[in-house]
Every structure is written in C-alpha cells, then in structure tokens.
C-alpha cells in the first residue's frame, strides 16, 4: 500500500507544479482591474471637463462622490491582488496613486457641496497632477504583462 501512495503523491506534486506562473496569475487578476482604471480615468476627465456645464453644485458633488468611490474601490481591488516581486514597486505605487486620486476627487465633491470654487479648482489641479502617479506605474505594469494599453 505504501508503494502505491508514493507514486500517486509524486504525480499530484508534478501536476501542481504545472499550474499558472505567478506572472500569469497576476496578469489574469490585473486585466479586469486595468480596464476599470482606464474607464474611471476617462470618466474623471469627462467630469472635470463638463463640471461647469452641470445643472448645479449638487450634481457636481454627486458625480465626483461616485468617482471617489470608484477610485477607492479599484485601489481596494489591487490590494487584494498579490503582485510578483518584479511588479511590487509599481503595484504599490499604483495603489497609492489611486488612493491619492480618490482624496482629490473627494475634495472636489466637498468643495461643490460647500460652493467653494477655489477649493474645487485646487483639488482639480491636484487630481490632474496625480494622474501621472497612476498612469506611469500602470503603463509599466501593462507593458511588462503584454496587455493592451487602451
């Protein structure tokens, strides 16, 4: 009986080692999050461009509150993904950038509620500046994973 168990164990171990690589698993997990980042980035750009044409401050506040939630949710999704060591630095930078962006978007929403044009302008400038803190690590990750940039 013992002799039958050893080959079965070796066979099971060999099958386990034929699974996905860490990078393949990361690519699979990152791909849908990447699409969310791209979509939300476009939504932020549209909201910033069209905020002045919105009906009132409440509409602006709601639009940017939704975007705040989206950015924070995406950062949370990334936290739950384990990045291989060669992606760790950019992965963490991307999470930080998304969290910073969520903070700036929240400030825009809060400024709209308060009717504070200067605060809204300052937060908008900060949000635009933070876009690079998202774009740069995301681009490096996407490139190294061989994903489409979109």
Buried (B, 14 or more C-beta within 10 A) or exposed (E): EEEEEEEEEEEEEEEEEEEEEEBEBBBEBBEEBBEBBBEBBEBBEEBBEEBEEBEEBEEBBBBBBBBBBBBBBBBEBBEEBEBBEEBEEBBBBBBBBBBBBBBBBBBBBBBBBEEBEEBBEBBBEBBBEBBEBBBBBBEBBBEBBEBEEE
